């Protein structure tokens, strides 16, 4: 769990730097929002997996990621102006979440292969 959250935050912060978000306050804001959304998403997914099984887990994972992307895009658009004048907050949220999703898939595949 902790590894997934840390990988997600690290990947999304690298994407933020690529998008030109260099301000410390902005990066801390992104990290805090990501920590909150990832903890909540992973808690829900764990409960779904335990209670309803892997098939519903996959559906919940995809649906949950869409909700996270939407929430982060809206949240960044509404509040990041306090910390940054950069444009493209919605596009950043989409790209960062796609990058962290694929990093998570690679991590999961490699971690599973090690077991």
C-alpha positions, 0 to 999 in steps of 0.5 A: 500500500505505502509503496503504491502511494509513494510511487504515485506521488513521486511519478505525479511530482515528476510530471508536475516538474515537466509541466513547469510547476517548480514552486515548492508550495505547488508541489506540496499542494499536489503531494497533499492532494495525491496523498488524500486521493490515493489513501481514500482510493486504496482503502475503497479498493481494498474493501471492494476486493475483500468483500466482492472479489477481483472482478468488481475490484477491476471495475471499481479501480477504473471507475475510482481512477476516473473520479480521482482524475475528475476531482483532482482536475477540478480541485487544481483548477479551483485552488492551484492559482494561489500557488502557481500561475501555470496554465494546463491544470486539467491537462496536468491532472490527466497526464499525471494520473495516466503516468502514475496509473501506468507506473502502477501497472508496471510496478504491480506486474514486476512485483507479482513476477517476483513472488 
